């Protein structure tokens, strides 16, 4: 689907629907009220219960009925209902990335907090992946767009997802549902609530779900051996609501989530070689099969990744285990002239994600079962709010404190095929075609001894170097001696690389981060006149983080390579391809800088930062039905540490790759990344009539030090992105010329209509252009160049940031006779424009525009006491990619020339390390699912 056809189809859907996205389907009232014509939408986005039409910020509210109709059970399925939001998951269900208006944080690296914060019942969740759990019974979900910080405890630079669960009720009520669908999908959920004493009500709700995987795992003969991307989880939440009098309310919540699943498999989606052509465009060339053969795949890579058949290393699996639990207490006390709110919470989140790391049948890399990440978080929020000056001022002041301990144990090990694979990959050559004959490639692929290949390569190197030295004017004896020494060193390096033992790698490498965050904030609405309001908010945030690491590795080969002549050879550009080979041996032999030489390190570092942020909004209601507003907000998200040792010592000022030499304790500071900051501007209007309403917002958000996390095929690279007004010199510029590196600007349109009884139509359009500056640097002082792997970023649209998104839904609940029966006819759709799913914006990672449609039809009893519904999600079985990534190690070409900011050189370290024949893998979205749901309540 082309960009133009998506635009036209989206505009047509809105014209037909004359409605808004599902933003207006939420309500603080019971779910049935969401279907009542003219029902006003009550939200708490400003910490005050207000009609949505009176809130001068961009917020979408999705109610329980809307989520139930769409089949939403976690925040990822909010994509169908909120056009400015995009939630995707990657290597595990614990990793999720939420983007609002094209801005967000890639979720695979636990050292980065999300630019889009997630709150559940007022409690901040450390990472977006917590929102991919079952949500249970909810009242509504609010999606706040733009920087947040003067209303919620934890600040966020791009937006916020606020999930509000159903509170206990003072009348007895119970409900339950059972669902069965394809892929042998079972889901049971239920809730019971009621009073147990005067002023005390309890509730218990839970969900259990199980489903077969979407991918079939096959052995080398094509026989099915299992599946992956399945579902096996349960969720429980208990609540107590204590209201001893009208002034005091206490809400206690405890919840527990357990997941034990096989997740997540990835399929090859791009197996063609791409080479730059004249004018900077790309042309397709026949796929170079070097990488595939060396990976043990031969020529059996599936032509269609959406056949969902995977072949992985025998005996391995994709494993995702998670335990997430917590307790919280919210106290609201009416002091007469003011209201005091306290929210205290403790969260413990631990996920273990391990298994085959190379996503193919060759035994190259794997994570062992001792891999895990754990967040233990204590938070305390206090707020006081009230009115003053004869209700001319609505004031709010608050404080927030958070203490978090993060532990990451990341154990990556070499498989039995790794050493042979790594040596063959280097010897095959750095060009777009192999130096090996077909027989030599077959020898690599079949597992035969690599010694003859190494000997031949060494002899070729010796001959080539000797000739080059003779041409340079060296005496024959000197030329032969130097060439012999270099070629021997390279040959010995290849032999050591090929002999890396299986199981070598991390033994128990742990990263620790302790963070303390405290903040003071205020949010005040001044009623200048009856129809003119001025909102002023201010926040001061102070964040301190302490980092330490205990690295334990048994890869003695790396230390031996670092102690050899290879580091000297690799940093000598005069040696050309020989230097590149030396660098390749060090890189692959010390993958991720995994070496016994790190075991003696006791890495420690600390950062501390404080920042003011805030907002100012002027809003005016010329008539009761119309609200006009304009706002400015300054947002902030703290800096932190890249929990991947690959960047140790690579500060940008020191171009020598970290793997070329042993590291020291002083290198810990090189893992830092700076705080993300944003200046946001917005104007909007909200118009509300009994039968229809419309919201329009235009925005511009300028990000400095945007925290970009990307996977380069071996490790995670984190860099701050900034722009330069002046021309770059060696990739840097003066600090006075540094400005925003990423700007998101656009328009949002949201409409909702109830044109007839029992009919509700919604739709929306978001145009957001999240574009990088034309010249980029990696620090706010302009002294650090952009990482070469990110050479495609300047002047491009951000990843996972479609410029055009449209949503629409139609719900019809006609009455059947006079006995109270009713029917349900529901359909929703999301049409998404083209976008790139990779942080480095490689063209192979682009996703064409697509449309996803959900539908539901059902019969309901009087007062919805019972219901039977047939449903389908992604009913047209749309194939699309959530996130594409560079397949680990799956390239035989270390670099290719480019133009633009990086010039035309191809070498270390000035030129981009791009892979001309890099294989691309992807985490695919779910296929069509369908089923039947039975629901009952009393």
C-alpha positions in Angstrom: 0.0 0.0 0.0 1.5 3.3 -1.1 1.8 6.5 1.0 -0.7 8.2 -1.3 -3.3 5.4 -1.2 -3.0 5.3 2.6 -3.6 9.0 2.9 -6.6 8.8 0.6 -8.1 5.7 2.3 -7.5 7.2 5.7 -9.1 10.5 4.8 -12.0 8.6 3.2 -12.5 6.5 6.4 -12.7 9.7 8.4 -15.1 11.3 6.0 -17.4 8.2 6.2 -17.1 7.9 9.9 -17.3 11.6 10.7 -15.9 10.5 14.0 -12.8 10.4 16.3 -10.4 7.8 17.5 -11.5 5.8 20.4 -10.1 8.4 22.6 -13.6 9.5 23.6 -15.0 6.2 24.6 -13.7 6.3 28.1 -15.7 7.3 31.1 -15.6 7.2 34.8 -19.1 5.9 34.7 -20.0 2.2 34.1 -19.0 0.8 30.7 -22.5 1.0 29.3 -22.4 4.8 29.5 -19.7 4.9 26.9 -22.4 4.0 24.4 -24.9 6.6 25.5 -25.3 9.5 23.1 -24.1 12.8 24.5 -22.3 11.1 27.5 -19.6 13.4 28.7 -16.1 11.9 29.1 -14.6 12.3 32.5 -10.8 12.1 32.8 -8.3 12.7 35.5 -5.4 13.7 33.2 -4.9 17.0 35.2 -5.4 15.2 38.6 -8.9 16.7 38.6 -12.0 15.0 37.4 -12.9 17.0 34.4 -14.9 16.6 31.2 -12.5 15.7 28.4 -13.7 18.6 26.4 -12.6 21.0 29.1 -9.0 19.7 29.5 -6.6 22.0 27.6 -4.1 19.3 26.8 -3.9 16.6 24.1 -5.2 13.4 25.8 -7.0 10.3 24.5 -9.2 8.3 26.9 -10.1 4.7 26.1 -12.8 3.1 28.2 -13.4 -0.5 29.2 -16.2 -1.0 26.7 -14.0 0.3 23.8 -11.1 -2.0 24.8 -13.4 -5.0 25.2 -14.9 -4.4 21.8 -11.5 -4.2 20.2 -10.2 -7.2 22.1 -7.5 -5.2 23.9 -5.8 -7.0 26.8 -2.6 -5.0 27.0 -1.3 -1.6 25.9 0.0 -2.9 22.6 -3.6 -3.3 21.3 -4.2 0.4 22.1 -2.6 1.0 18.7 -6.0 0.4 17.2 -7.7 3.1 19.3 -5.1 5.9 19.6 -3.6 7.1 16.3 -0.7 9.0 17.9 0.5 5.9 19.8 2.6 3.0 18.5 3.5 0.2 20.8 5.7 -2.7 19.6 7.6 -5.6 21.3 11.0 -7.0 20.3 13.2 -9.8 21.6 10.8 -10.7 24.4 7.5 -9.7 25.8 9.4 -8.0 28.6 10.8 -5.5 26.0 8.4 -3.0 24.6 8.7 0.4 23.0 6.0 3.0 23.1 6.1 6.0 20.8 3.9 9.0 20.8 4.0 11.4 17.9 7.0 9.4 16.6 9.0 9.7 19.7 10.0 6.9 22.1 12.8 4.7 23.4 13.8 1.3 22.1 13.1 -1.1 24.9 15.8 -3.8 24.6 18.4 -2.1 26.8 17.3 -1.9 30.4 19.6 1.0 31.1 17.2 3.3 29.3 14.0 4.5 30.7 11.2 5.1 28.3 10.4 8.6 26.9 6.7 7.4 27.3 6.1 6.6 30.9 3.5 4.0 32.0 1.5 4.4 35.2 -1.0 1.8 36.5 -3.2 3.1 39.3 -1.0 6.0 39.9 2.2 3.9 40.3 5.1 4.4 37.8 6.3 1.2 36.1 10.0 1.2 35.5 9.8 0.1 31.9 7.2 0.0 29.1 7.2 -3.8 29.1 5.2 -3.8 32.3 2.2 -2.6 30.2 2.4 -5.8 28.0 1.1 -7.8 31.0 -2.6 -8.6 31.3 -4.4 -5.5 32.6 -7.4 -7.2 34.2 -10.5 -5.2 34.8 -9.9 -1.6 34.0 -12.0 1.6 34.0 -10.1 3.5 31.4 -6.7 4.2 29.8 -5.5 7.8 29.3 -2.8 8.6 26.7 -1.3 12.0 27.4 0.7 13.4 24.5 3.7 15.6 24.9 6.1 16.2 27.9 4.6 15.4 31.4 5.9 16.2 34.8 3.9 18.8 36.7 1.0 16.4 37.4 2.4 12.9 37.8 5.1 11.6 40.1 7.6 10.6 37.5 8.3 12.9 34.6 8.3 11.8 30.9 9.7 13.6 27.9 7.3 12.4 25.1 4.1 11.3 26.8 2.4 9.1 29.3 0.0 6.1 29.4 -2.2 6.2 32.5 -4.1 3.0 33.3 -6.8 3.1 35.8 -8.2 -0.2 37.1 -11.7 -0.8 38.4 -12.0 0.0 42.1 -14.0 -2.2 44.5 -17.7 -1.6 44.5 -20.1 -1.2 47.5 -22.6 -3.6 46.0 -22.0 -7.3 45.3 -21.1 -8.0 41.7 -19.4 -10.9 39.9 -18.5 -11.5 36.3 -16.6 -13.9 34.2 -15.7 -14.8 30.7 -14.2 -17.7 28.8 -12.7 -17.4 25.3 -11.5 -20.0 22.8 -9.8 -19.2 19.5 -7.4 -20.5 16.9 -3.9 -21.5 17.8 -5.7 -23.4 20.6 -6.2 -20.1 22.4 -7.8 -20.2 25.9 -8.5 -17.2 28.1 -10.4 -17.2 31.3 -11.0 -14.0 33.3 -13.2 -13.0 36.2 -13.9 -10.4 38.9 -15.8 -10.5 42.1 -16.4 -7.4 44.3 -18.6 -6.3 47.1 -18.8 -4.9 50.7 -17.5 -7.0 53.6 -18.2 -4.4 56.3 -19.5 -0.9 56.7 -17.2 1.3 54.6 -15.1 -1.6 53.4 -15.3 -3.2 50.0 -13.1 -5.8 48.4 -12.4 -7.0 44.8 -10.5 -9.8 43.2 -9.9 -10.1 39.5 -7.7 -12.4 37.5 -6.8 -13.6 34.0 -5.4 -16.9 32.8 -4.4 -17.4 29.1 -2.7 -20.0 27.1 -2.1 -20.3 23.3 0.2 -22.1 20.9 2.9 -20.2 19.1 2.7 -18.3 15.9 6.0 -19.8 14.6 6.6 -23.4 13.8 10.0 -24.7 14.8 11.5 -27.3 12.4 14.6 -29.5 12.4 17.0 -29.6 9.4 14.8 -32.3 7.7 11.8 -30.0 7.9 10.0 -31.9 10.7 8.1 -29.9 13.3 9.8 -30.0 16.7 7.8 -27.3 18.5 6.5 -23.8 18.2 7.4 -20.4 19.6 5.8 -17.0 20.4 3.2 -18.8 22.5 1.3 -17.6 25.5 1.2 -19.0 29.0 0.4 -16.5 31.7 -1.8 -15.6 34.6 -2.6 -12.4 36.5 -4.2 -11.7 39.9 -5.1 -8.4 41.5 -6.8 -7.9 44.9 -8.0 -4.6 46.2 -9.5 -3.1 49.3 -11.4 0.2 49.4 -11.8 1.6 52.9 -14.0 4.6 53.4 -14.7 5.1 57.1 -16.2 8.5 56.5 -16.8 11.0 53.8 -13.5 12.6 54.2 -11.1 9.6 54.1 -10.6 7.0 51.4 -7.9 4.3 51.4 -7.3 2.1 48.5 -4.9 -0.9 48.8 -3.9 -2.9 45.8 -1.8 -6.0 45.4 -1.1 -7.8 42.1 1.0 -10.6 40.7 1.8 -11.6 37.1 3.5 -14.8 36.0 4.6 -15.7 32.5 6.4 -18.8 31.3 6.5 -18.7 27.5 8.6 -19.4 24.5 9.4 -16.0 23.1 10.5 -14.5 20.7 11.5 -16.0 17.4 12.7 -13.9 14.5 12.5 -14.6 10.8 14.8 -13.4 8.0 13.1 -10.7 6.0 15.8 -9.4 3.8 18.4 -11.6 2.0 19.4 -9.4 -0.8 22.6 -7.5 -1.3 22.1 -3.7 -1.5 24.8 -1.4 -2.8 24.8 2.4 -3.0 24.1 3.7 -6.5 24.6 7.1 -8.1 22.8 9.8 -6.3 22.7 8.0 -3.0 19.9 5.7 -3.8 20.0 1.9 -3.4 19.8 -0.8 -6.0 19.0 -4.5 -5.5 21.5 -7.1 -6.5 21.4 -10.9 -6.2 21.8 -12.0 -2.7 25.3 -13.0 -1.7 24.9 -16.3 0.1 28.2 -16.1 2.0 26.7 -15.2 5.3 23.9 -17.7 4.9 26.2 -20.6 4.1 28.6 -19.7 7.0 25.6 -19.6 9.3 24.8 -23.2 8.4 21.7 -22.1 6.4 23.0 -22.8 3.0 20.4 -21.8 0.5 17.4 -22.8 2.6 16.4 -19.3 3.9 12.7 -19.1 3.4 11.6 -16.8 0.5 8.5 -15.8 2.5 9.1 -15.0 6.2 5.4 -15.0 6.8 5.2 -18.7 6.3 6.3 -18.6 10.0 8.6 -21.6 9.8 11.9 -21.2 11.7 14.9 -23.5 12.0 17.1 -22.9 15.0 19.9 -24.6 16.8 18.9 -28.1 17.9 18.4 -28.3 21.6 17.8 -24.6 22.1 14.7 -22.6 22.4 13.4 -19.1 23.0 12.5 -18.7 26.6 10.8 -15.9 28.4 9.9 -16.1 32.1 8.6 -13.2 34.1 7.4 -12.5 37.6 6.0 -9.1 38.3 4.4 -8.2 41.6 3.7 -5.2 43.8 1.7 -3.6 46.5 0.4 0.0 46.7 -1.7 2.2 48.9 -3.5 5.3 47.9 -4.9 7.6 50.7 -7.2 10.6 49.9 -8.1 12.8 52.8 -10.4 15.8 52.6 -9.1 18.5 54.9 -11.9 20.8 54.2 -10.1 23.5 52.2 -7.7 21.1 50.6 -7.3 17.4 49.6 -4.3 15.4 50.5 -3.3 12.4 48.4 -0.5 9.9 49.2 0.5 7.0 46.9 3.0 4.5 48.3 4.2 1.6 46.2 6.7 -1.3 46.0 7.3 -3.1 42.8 9.5 -6.2 42.0 9.9 -7.0 38.4 12.1 -9.9 37.2 12.3 -11.3 33.7 14.5 -14.1 32.3 14.9 -14.1 28.6 17.4 -16.6 27.1 17.9 -19.1 24.3 19.1 -19.0 20.7 20.6 -15.6 20.0 21.6 -16.0 16.4 18.1 -16.9 15.2 19.3 -19.7 12.9 20.2 -23.3 13.0 24.0 -22.7 13.3 25.2 -22.8 16.9 26.8 -19.4 17.0 25.6 -17.5 20.1 23.2 -18.1 22.9 22.1 -16.7 26.2 22.2 -19.2 29.0 19.4 -19.6 31.6 21.3 -17.5 34.2 20.4 -14.4 32.2 17.9 -12.0 33.9 17.0 -8.4 34.6 15.3 -7.3 37.8 13.9 -3.9 39.0 13.0 -3.3 42.6 11.4 0.0 43.0 10.0 2.0 45.9 8.0 5.1 45.1 6.2 7.7 47.2 4.1 10.5 45.9 2.4 13.3 48.0 0.0 15.8 46.6 -2.1 18.6 48.1 -4.6 20.5 46.1 -7.5 22.9 46.6 -8.9 26.2 45.6 -8.2 29.8 46.8 -9.3 33.4 46.2 -13.0 32.6 45.9 -12.3 29.7 43.5 -10.2 31.9 41.2 -7.3 29.6 41.7 -7.1 25.8 41.5 -3.8 24.9 43.0 -1.8 21.7 43.3 1.6 21.1 44.9 3.4 17.8 45.2 6.5 15.8 45.9 7.8 12.5 44.5 10.6 10.1 45.6 11.7 6.9 43.9 14.5 4.5 44.8 15.3 1.7 42.3 17.7 -1.1 42.2 18.4 -2.6 38.8 20.3 -5.8 38.3 21.2 -7.2 34.9 22.9 -10.6 34.5 23.6 -10.9 30.8 25.4 -14.2 29.9 26.2 -14.5 26.2 28.2 -17.5 25.2 29.8 -18.9 22.0 28.2 -22.0 20.4 30.1 -24.9 18.9 30.1 -23.4 15.4 31.2 -19.9 16.4 34.9 -20.1 16.0 34.8 -21.8 12.6 32.1 -19.4 11.5 34.0 -16.3 12.6 37.3 -17.3 10.9 35.5 -18.2 7.7 33.5 -15.0 7.7 36.7 -13.0 7.8 38.6 -15.1 5.2 35.6 -15.0 2.8 36.4 -11.3 2.2 35.1 -7.9 2.8 33.7 -7.2 -0.7 30.3 -7.9 -2.2 31.6 -11.2 -3.5 33.6 -13.9 -1.8 37.3 -14.6 -2.1 36.4 -18.2 -1.6 35.6 -20.8 -4.2 32.3 -22.7 -4.0 34.3 -25.6 -2.6 35.8 -23.5 0.1 32.5 -22.0 1.0 31.1 -25.5 1.2 33.9 -26.5 3.5 33.0 -23.7 5.9 29.4 -24.6 5.8 29.9 -28.3 6.3 32.0 -27.9 9.4 35.2 -29.3 7.8 38.6 -28.3 9.3 39.4 -24.6 8.6 43.2 -25.1 8.9 43.8 -25.5 5.1 41.8 -22.3 4.5 43.7 -20.4 7.1 47.0 -21.6 5.6 46.0 -20.5 2.1 44.8 -17.1 3.4 48.0 -16.6 5.2 50.0 -17.4 2.1 47.9 -14.9 0.0 48.4 -12.2 2.6 52.2 -12.8 2.7 52.4 -12.5 -1.1 50.3 -9.4 -1.3 52.1 -7.6 1.5 55.5 -8.5 0.1 54.5 -7.0 -3.2 53.1 -3.9 -1.6 56.3 -3.3 0.5 58.5 -3.8 -2.6 56.4 -1.3 -4.5 56.9 1.1 -1.5 60.6 0.9 -2.0 61.7 -1.5 0.8 64.6 -3.8 0.2 63.5 -7.3 -0.7 64.7 -8.8 2.6 63.0 -6.2 4.7 59.8 -6.5 2.7 59.8 -10.3 3.0 60.5 -10.1 6.8 57.8 -7.5 7.5 55.3 -9.3 5.3 56.1 -12.6 7.0 55.7 -11.2 10.5 52.4 -9.6 9.7 50.9 -12.5 7.8 52.0 -14.9 10.5 50.4 -12.7 13.2 47.2 -12.6 11.2 47.3 -16.4 10.6 47.9 -17.1 14.2 45.0 -14.8 15.1 42.7 -16.7 12.7 43.7 -20.0 14.2 43.0 -18.8 17.7 39.7 -17.4 16.6 38.7 -20.7 14.9 39.6 -22.6 18.0 37.4 -20.7 20.5 35.8 -23.5 22.6 32.1 -24.0 22.8 30.5 -22.5 25.9 33.1 -19.8 26.2 31.8 -16.4 27.2 30.1 -14.9 30.2 30.0 -16.9 33.4 28.1 -14.4 35.5 28.5 -10.9 34.3 26.4 -8.5 36.4 25.5 -4.9 36.0 24.1 -2.9 38.9 22.4 0.5 38.9 21.0 2.3 41.9 19.0 5.3 41.2 17.3 7.9 43.4 14.9 10.4 42.0 13.1 13.2 43.9 11.1 16.0 42.6 8.9 18.9 43.7 6.1 20.1 41.4 3.2 22.4 41.2 0.3 22.8 38.7 -2.0 25.7 39.1 -5.0 26.9 37.1 -5.8 30.6 37.3 -9.3 31.6 36.2 -8.6 35.0 34.8 -12.2 35.4 33.8 -15.1 33.1 33.6 -13.9 31.9 30.2 -10.2 32.5 30.2 -7.7 30.3 32.2 -4.0 30.4 32.6 -2.3 27.2 33.7 1.2 27.4 35.1 3.2 24.3 36.1 6.7 23.9 37.4 8.9 21.0 38.4 12.3 20.4 39.8 13.8 16.9 39.3 17.0 15.6 40.9 18.3 12.3 39.7 21.4 10.4 40.9 22.5 7.0 39.7 25.3 4.7 40.8 26.7 2.2 38.4 28.8 -0.8 39.1 29.6 -4.0 37.2 31.1 -7.4 38.1 32.3 -9.0 34.8 33.2 -12.6 34.8 34.2 -14.2 31.5 36.2 -17.4 30.5 37.1 -16.2 27.0 40.9 -16.5 27.3 41.2 -16.2 23.5 40.3 -12.5 23.6 43.0 -11.7 26.2 45.6 -13.5 24.1 44.6 -11.7 20.9 44.8 -8.3 22.7 48.3 -9.2 24.0 49.5 -10.1 20.4 50.5 -7.8 17.6 46.9 -7.5 16.3 46.0 -4.2 18.1 49.0 -2.5 16.5 48.2 -3.9 13.1 44.5 -3.0 13.3 45.2 0.7 14.0 47.7 1.1 11.2 45.7 2.4 8.2 48.7 2.0 5.9 48.1 -1.8 6.0 44.8 -1.5 4.3 42.9 -4.8 4.1 45.4 -6.4 6.5 44.5 -3.8 9.2 40.8 -4.5 8.5 41.4 -8.2 8.9 43.3 -7.7 12.2 40.4 -5.5 13.4 37.9 -8.1 12.4 39.8 -10.9 14.3 39.9 -8.7 17.5 36.2 -7.7 17.1 34.9 -11.3 16.6 37.4 -12.8 19.1 36.4 -10.3 21.8 32.7 -10.0 20.8 31.0 -7.6 23.1 34.4 -7.0 24.7 34.0 -10.4 26.4 37.4 -11.3 27.8 39.1 -12.7 30.9 41.0 -9.4 31.0 37.8 -7.7 32.2 37.5 -10.0 35.2 39.8 -8.0 37.4 37.8 -4.8 36.8 35.6 -3.3 39.5 33.7 -0.8 37.4 32.1 2.0 39.4 30.7 5.3 38.3 28.2 7.9 39.5 26.1 10.7 37.9 23.9 13.3 39.5 21.7 15.8 37.7 19.0 18.4 38.4 16.7 20.1 36.0 13.7 22.5 36.0 10.8 21.7 33.7 7.3 23.0 33.4 4.4 24.1 31.4 2.3 27.2 30.6 -1.2 27.0 29.0 -3.6 29.7 28.0 -7.1 28.4 27.4 -10.3 30.2 26.3 -13.9 29.2 26.0 -15.6 31.8 23.8 -18.8 29.6 24.0 -19.7 26.7 26.2 -19.1 24.2 23.3 -15.7 25.4 22.2 -12.3 25.4 23.9 -9.2 27.0 22.4 -5.7 26.7 23.9 -2.1 27.3 23.3 0.8 25.8 25.4 4.5 25.5 25.9 6.1 22.7 27.8 9.7 21.9 28.8 10.3 18.2 29.3 13.1 16.2 30.8 14.2 12.6 31.1 17.3 11.7 33.1 20.5 10.2 31.7 22.0 6.9 32.7 24.3 4.1 31.6 24.4 1.8 28.7 24.3 -1.7 30.3 26.4 -3.2 27.5 30.2 -3.2 28.0 30.8 -3.1 24.2 31.1 0.7 24.5 33.7 0.6 27.3 36.4 3.2 26.4 34.6 4.4 23.3 33.8 8.0 24.2 33.7 9.3 20.6 36.9 11.3 21.3 38.8 8.1 21.5 38.2 6.3 18.1 40.1 3.1 19.0 37.5 0.3 19.4 37.2 -1.0 22.9 38.0 -4.5 21.9 41.5 -3.6 20.6 43.0 -3.4 24.1 42.1 -4.3 27.7 40.0 -1.8 29.5 40.6 0.0 32.9 38.3 1.1 35.7 38.4 4.6 34.3 36.4 3.4 31.2 33.2 3.1 33.2 32.4 6.8 32.5 32.3 6.0 28.7 29.0 4.1 29.3 27.1 7.3 30.3 24.5 9.0 28.2 23.1 12.4 29.0 19.6 13.6 29.9 17.0 14.0 27.2 15.4 17.4 27.0 12.5 18.8 24.9 10.8 22.1 24.2 7.2 21.5 23.1 4.7 23.9 21.6 1.0 23.2 20.9 -2.2 24.9 19.9 -5.6 23.2 19.8 -9.3 23.4 19.9 -12.0 21.1 21.3 -15.6 21.4 20.2 -18.3 19.4 21.9 -22.0 18.9 21.0 -24.4 16.4 22.4 -24.1 14.2 19.3 -20.6 14.9 18.1 -17.3 16.4 19.1 -14.0 17.3 17.5 -10.5 17.8 18.8 -7.7 19.4 16.7 -4.1 19.9 17.9 -1.0 21.2 16.1 2.3 20.6 17.7 6.1 21.0 17.5 8.5 19.2 19.8 12.3 19.9 19.7 14.5 17.2 21.3 18.0 17.7 22.5 20.2 14.8 23.6 17.6 12.4 22.2 18.6 9.0 23.7 19.0 6.6 20.7 19.5 2.9 21.3 20.4 0.7 18.4 21.6 -2.8 17.8 24.5 -2.9 15.4 24.6 -6.7 14.8 26.7 -7.5 17.9 25.9 -5.1 20.7 23.7 -2.2 21.8 25.0 1.3 21.1 23.5 4.2 23.0 24.2 7.8 21.8 22.7 11.2 22.4 21.5 12.9 19.2 21.9 16.6 18.6 21.9 18.8 15.6 24.4 21.4 14.3 23.6 24.6 12.5 27.0 25.0 10.9 29.0 22.7 8.7 30.7 19.8 10.5 34.5 19.5 10.8 35.7 15.9 11.4 32.1 15.2 12.5 32.0 17.9 15.2 31.0 21.5 15.6 31.2 24.4 18.0 29.0 24.1 21.1 27.3 27.4 20.2 26.0 25.8 17.0 24.4 22.8 18.7 20.6 22.6 18.6 17.8 20.1 18.5 18.7 16.8 16.9 15.2 15.5 16.4 12.0 17.6 15.8 8.5 16.1 15.8 5.8 18.3 14.4 2.3 17.8 12.9 -1.4 17.8 13.4 -3.9 15.6 15.1 -7.6 15.3 14.4 -10.0 13.4 16.6 -13.8 13.1 16.0 -16.6 11.2 17.6 -20.3 11.0 16.7 -23.5 9.3 17.8 -25.6 10.1 14.7 -28.5 7.7 15.8 -29.6 5.8 18.8 -27.2 2.9 19.7 -24.7 3.9 17.0 -21.2 5.3 17.8 -18.7 6.1 15.2 -15.1 7.3 15.8 -12.1 8.2 13.7 -8.9 10.1 13.8 -5.9 11.3 11.8 -2.4 11.9 13.0 0.2 13.5 10.8 3.5 13.6 12.7 6.9 14.3 11.0 9.6 13.2 13.5 12.7 14.2 11.5 16.4 14.3 12.4 18.5 17.4 11.7 20.5 17.5 8.5 23.8 17.5 10.5 24.1 15.5 13.7 26.6 15.1 16.5 26.6 12.8 19.5 26.9 15.3 22.4 25.4 18.7 23.5 28.9 20.3 23.3 29.4 19.2 19.7 32.7 17.4 20.4 31.5 13.8 19.9 30.8 12.7 16.3 27.7 10.7 15.4 28.4 7.0 15.6 29.3 5.8 12.1 26.6 3.0 12.3 24.0 5.8 12.3 25.1 7.4 9.1 21.6 7.2 7.6 20.0 9.4 10.3 20.8 13.0 9.2 17.8 14.5 7.5 15.7 11.3 7.9 12.5 10.4 9.6 12.9 8.6 13.0 12.3 4.9 13.3 8.9 3.5 14.1 7.5 6.9 13.3 4.9 6.7 10.5 4.0 10.1 9.2 0.4 9.3 8.6 -1.9 7.2 10.8 -5.7 7.0 10.6 -8.0 5.1 12.9 -11.8 4.5 12.7 -14.4 2.4 14.6 -18.1 1.7 14.3 -20.3 0.2 17.0 -24.0 -0.6 16.6 -25.9 -2.1 19.5 -29.5 -2.4 18.3 -32.2 -3.6 20.6 -33.9 -6.9 19.7 -37.5 -6.9 20.6 -38.7 -5.7 24.0 -37.2 -8.3 26.2 -33.9 -6.5 26.8 -31.9 -8.4 24.3 -29.4 -6.4 22.1 -26.9 -7.2 19.4 -23.4 -5.9 18.9 -21.8 -5.1 15.5 -18.3 -3.6 15.9 -15.4 -3.0 13.6 -12.2 -0.9 14.0 -9.3 -0.2 11.8 -5.9 1.4 11.8 -4.2 2.5 8.6 -0.5 3.2 9.0 1.9 4.9 6.5 5.3 3.7 5.5 8.0 3.8 8.2 11.4 2.2 9.1 11.5 -0.2 12.0 15.2 0.0 12.7 17.0 2.6 14.8 19.8 2.8 12.2 17.3 3.3 9.4 18.8 0.7 7.1 16.5 0.6 4.0 16.1 -3.2 4.4 14.2 -2.5 7.7 11.5 -0.4 6.0 7.9 -1.4 6.5 5.4 -0.5 3.8 2.1 1.0 4.8 -0.6 -1.4 6.0 -4.0 -1.6 7.5 -5.2 -3.8 10.5 -8.9 -4.4 11.0 -10.6 -6.0 14.0 -14.3 -7.0 14.2 -16.8 -8.4 16.7 -20.4 -9.5 16.5 -22.5 -10.7 19.4 -25.8 -11.2 21.2 -26.3 -9.7 24.7 -28.9 -10.4 27.3 -30.9 -7.9 29.4 -28.5 -5.4 31.1 -25.7 -7.3 29.5 -26.0 -10.0 32.1 -24.7 -12.5 29.5 -23.2 -12.2 26.1 -21.9 -14.5 23.3 -19.5 -12.9 20.8 -17.6 -14.0 17.7 -14.5 -11.9 17.1 -11.5 -11.6 14.9 -8.3 -9.5 15.1 -6.3 -8.6 12.1 -9.2 -10.2 10.1 -7.5 -9.7 6.7 -4.3 -11.3 8.0 -2.1 -8.3 7.3 1.6 -9.2 7.3 3.8 -6.6 8.8 7.0 -6.2 10.9 7.1 -4.9 14.4 10.9 -4.3 14.6 13.6 -5.4 12.1 17.2 -5.7 13.2 20.6 -6.7 11.8 20.9 -10.4 12.2 23.7 -11.0 14.7 27.0 -11.6 12.8 25.2 -12.3 9.6 27.3 -10.3 7.2 30.6 -11.0 5.4 31.2 -7.3 4.5 32.5 -5.0 7.3 31.9 -1.8 5.5 30.7 0.0 2.4 31.4 3.5 1.2 28.8 6.2 1.6 28.4 9.9 0.9 27.0 12.7 3.0 28.2 13.7 6.5 30.7 10.8 6.6 32.5 11.5 3.3 33.5 8.7 1.0 36.1 6.8 3.0 35.7 3.2 4.0 37.8 2.4 7.0 38.2 2.8 10.7 36.9 4.9 12.4 35.7 7.7 10.2 33.5 5.7 7.8 30.2 4.0 8.6 30.3 0.3 9.4 27.5 -0.8 7.1 26.9 -4.2 5.8 26.5 -4.5 2.0 25.2 -8.0 2.3 23.9 -7.9 5.9 21.0 -10.3 6.6 18.0 -8.6 8.2 15.8 -10.4 10.7 12.5 -9.2 12.2 10.0 -9.8 15.0 6.8 -10.2 13.0 3.4 -9.0 14.2 0.7 -11.4 15.0 -1.3 -13.1 12.2 -5.1 -13.3 12.0 -6.7 -14.6 15.1 -10.4 -15.4 15.7 -12.5 -17.0 18.4 -15.7 -17.0 20.5 -16.2 -15.4 23.9 -18.9 -16.3 26.5 -19.5 -13.7 29.1 -21.8 -13.6 32.2 -22.3 -11.4 35.3 -24.6 -11.1 38.3 
